Amino acid sequence: MDFETLLSYEWGVMMPEFIILGVAVALSLIDLFMPENRSRRLLGLFAFVGVAVSFVSLLGLWTSDVTSILGDTFRLDSFAKSFKALLLIGSALVLLLALHYEPKERIAYRGEFYYLFLTALLGAMMMTSSGDLITLFIGLELLSLSSYILVAIRKKHTLANEAALKYVITGSIATAITLFGMSYIFGFTGSTNIKEIAGQLASTYDENHQYILSLAFLLTFVGLSFKLAAAPFHMWAPDVYQGATTPVVSFLSVVSKTAGFVIVLRVIVSVFAQTPSGSSASMLMTLAPYIAFLAGATMIIGNTIALRQRNVKRMLAYSSVAHAGYVLVALASLSMFMFEAIWFYLLAYLFMTIGAFAILQVVSQHHDDEDVSIFAGLYRRSPLMAIAMTIFLLSLAGIPGTAGFIGKMNIFLGAFVVEPAHYVLASIMVVTTVVSYVYYFGIFVQMFFRPVEHTHRLEWPPGVIAVVVICVIGTVLLGVFPNIAYDFLAPFEHFSDFLQ
């Protein structure tokens, strides 16, 4: 590739990624020459500003046409723009939490946290725009490797070391399985470009070939299910959530999970939605029962095991497993508004989860514990924060008037608009949602109806207050006026360019 060809590309479509990359490199150099006794909070502010500038640059590209550069390995389409917005909003909120995270033991590598965080974000953003299996996998590995180190950032903490080890082992196995499935796709088509693969597979009718493709589908989907923390591939999640710092847990729960669904949609839907299966239905529709089974098992296992958890982080880990199951219901249904339902639910999940973790961070640091009893009497010590936590719990439980309810309702209705309707899956979704009330409202009972041990008020850092306020506004506003989010997606015309 000559220099003139390089200059001919519209590099402006990669401006959000270039900004994150530039800030990450700058932070690593500043941290290298900064005196050891200086506070690294300035690096966190720099990282937050970088994410904010990247989001502004993304808004500048919001109404631009579909653009593909570098041999269609990088695509800026409606799918990429909408999910990058989720990643950047979630990352900005997590960075605000990280600025005020002060564990009992001092973190010696606090500077590394911020630029590793940005490299993980960069990998996730690359995944949203990847039009090639190679760049998609590179983005996945950049996200994964950075996440492994972030989990182990508390080097002298036993639970963090255990969590990182389990995360690396399960993540490596998942990566190998995913790559094995992708190798079948490459071996069958001779191409790594997703658009070319979809075009070639659209004319594949041989039953022997479809058997190989079905195996590729199952291997790839199982490998990616680890990233989603979908049952029965979720066993790493509770240990990692318990051992990692609260900002890292927030990142894994929201940003990393969103990236997981991004790669599922990019690979599974793009490749297999147009592949025939020997009948009028596509291969994706033929294999949808496997996704439906995984969704049902994930909802049941996540909500059931969460009932027995006393550690709040482990409880929210199993809650995260259950919410992955809810999103998989939308994927299994394959309704006409599947993309919008998944995007809205992930947006709602972003606000209610990060908000809950923000309050948990302050309360758990104050008590140096993560048992559910630390919320006892929170309403008497900090009434506004108790009310905010109640809003987040109600949204997580899917109570009307919150964003979580609208998100679940969209997915629930999507299960009925297809033919045949997914009655069993919708029933499991309703029953498991009711089951989740038990452990969500257990925290509610602690806050309002249990005696308080310490009467002094909690100190709430300004960054945490900002996160809580933003998340409360987002949760309530999207619950009452959900069209605000859909109007935000209006220029995309229902993701019509996703398979173009």
C-alpha angles and dihedrals in degrees: 000000000000128000095255091056090052091051091050093065120098095243091173090082088068094051095111090054093044090053093051091046093049093049092048091052092046092050092051091052094045092049090050094058099032115107113258094236093056119101115254093211089101088063089054091052089049090051091049091051089049092053090047092051090048090053091050090051089050090054088053088060094043098107097033120121124256107288129190125189139170096038093314091300090121120045127181103199135141092276092055095046096048096048094042087058090057092048094050095045092049093046093051091053092047091051090055089055092047092055090065101035109120114170122195091253116054117251105228094194101050093133091057090055094068100050093040086052090053093048089052089050090048090054091051092049091050089053092057091056100036115125093175133062092230096055089041091055092045090053090049092051093046089054094044099047092047090048092052091056093044091055090052095044090112091071097179096045113102096208091049091053091048091047093049092049093051091045093052094048097047092040092052092050091048091049092051092050092047092049090048090055092047090050089062090053092049093045091051098046103025090225137094095197108108094213092051091046092053091049093051095045092050088075097044112117104149111117093218090054091048090053089057091046091050089054090049090051094051094046093048094045094047091050092050091046088072089061090050091048088232117166131292087021094055102090094109094057104075094046093045092047091050096046101041126079117266095251090051091048089051089051093049093045096051115014098033093044091050089051089051092057089045093060091043091054094043095050107026100039098035095047104035104030092081098034112109119230101202092278137060091280123083122246090253091058091046092052095040091100088068090055090046091053091050091048092051094047091047093052093047098044095042096050096038097052091043088065091070098047122110096173106084094214092053089046091053089045091060088042087056089052090053093049089053086057091053091054091047088058088065090049092048092048094054091200123173091258096043095124094050092047093050093045093049093047092050089049092051091045089052094059099041096044099045089045091053092047091049091059092041090054094059096040095046093047090051093052097031087226139092101207115128089245090074087080092061110130094358090143091062094046099039112006097177093052090047089054091048091050089050090055091051092048092049090051092048088051091050099242115169116264094043134092091245091061093051090048093051092043092054091052092043093052090044088062090061103043093069127078116268096027120227098238096158094049092048090049092052089050092054095045095047091047089056090048090054090061089074098064096032092052089045087072089045090055091050092053098048109022108032122086117255119242097197121037098194117105123253120246112236117200115225093244092055091047090052091051093048093048093048092047093047091050092047094047095048097037094051089045093055100030107025091162088077089073094042091050086054087059094043096106090059097065095218096313091293092162096056095099098029 
